[in-house]
């Protein structure tokens, strides 16, 4: 058998292993970024939910005030 062929095979295997290690590291980095983005999205959704609740509260108060004004302007 030709030892040169084994040397080529060895180099190819090393290249594949190095590529695998790089891809695995990049995958971990991407997973960490995704987790951070999911946390940010959750925080943003909570903030939006709070703002919507605040808007509804304000809308209710404004409606009540408008009714009071309307009652005040109604001739008796």
Secondary structure as a PSIPRED ss2 file (coil, helix, strand):
# PSIPRED VFORMAT (PSIPRED V4.0)

   1 X C   1.000  0.000  0.000
   2 X C   1.000  0.000  0.000
   3 X H   0.000  1.000  0.000
   4 X H   0.000  1.000  0.000
   5 X H   0.000  1.000  0.000
   6 X H   0.000  1.000  0.000
   7 X H   0.000  1.000  0.000
   8 X H   0.000  1.000  0.000
   9 X H   0.000  1.000  0.000
  10 X H   0.000  1.000  0.000
  11 X H   0.000  1.000  0.000
  12 X H   0.000  1.000  0.000
  13 X H   0.000  1.000  0.000
  14 X H   0.000  1.000  0.000
  15 X H   0.000  1.000  0.000
  16 X H   0.000  1.000  0.000
  17 X H   0.000  1.000  0.000
  18 X H   0.000  1.000  0.000
  19 X H   0.000  1.000  0.000
  20 X H   0.000  1.000  0.000
  21 X H   0.000  1.000  0.000
  22 X H   0.000  1.000  0.000
  23 X H   0.000  1.000  0.000
  24 X H   0.000  1.000  0.000
  25 X H   0.000  1.000  0.000
  26 X H   0.000  1.000  0.000
  27 X H   0.000  1.000  0.000
  28 X H   0.000  1.000  0.000
  29 X H   0.000  1.000  0.000
  30 X H   0.000  1.000  0.000
  31 X H   0.000  1.000  0.000
  32 X H   0.000  1.000  0.000
  33 X H   0.000  1.000  0.000
  34 X H   0.000  1.000  0.000
  35 X H   0.000  1.000  0.000
  36 X H   0.000  1.000  0.000
  37 X H   0.000  1.000  0.000
  38 X H   0.000  1.000  0.000
  39 X H   0.000  1.000  0.000
  40 X H   0.000  1.000  0.000
  41 X H   0.000  1.000  0.000
  42 X H   0.000  1.000  0.000
  43 X H   0.000  1.000  0.000
  44 X H   0.000  1.000  0.000
  45 X H   0.000  1.000  0.000
  46 X H   0.000  1.000  0.000
  47 X H   0.000  1.000  0.000
  48 X H   0.000  1.000  0.000
  49 X H   0.000  1.000  0.000
  50 X H   0.000  1.000  0.000
  51 X H   0.000  1.000  0.000
  52 X H   0.000  1.000  0.000
  53 X H   0.000  1.000  0.000
  54 X H   0.000  1.000  0.000
  55 X H   0.000  1.000  0.000
  56 X H   0.000  1.000  0.000
  57 X H   0.000  1.000  0.000
  58 X H   0.000  1.000  0.000
  59 X H   0.000  1.000  0.000
  60 X H   0.000  1.000  0.000
  61 X H   0.000  1.000  0.000
  62 X H   0.000  1.000  0.000
  63 X H   0.000  1.000  0.000
  64 X H   0.000  1.000  0.000
  65 X H   0.000  1.000  0.000
  66 X H   0.000  1.000  0.000
  67 X H   0.000  1.000  0.000
  68 X H   0.000  1.000  0.000
  69 X H   0.000  1.000  0.000
  70 X H   0.000  1.000  0.000
  71 X H   0.000  1.000  0.000
  72 X H   0.000  1.000  0.000
  73 X H   0.000  1.000  0.000
  74 X C   1.000  0.000  0.000
  75 X C   1.000  0.000  0.000
  76 X C   1.000  0.000  0.000
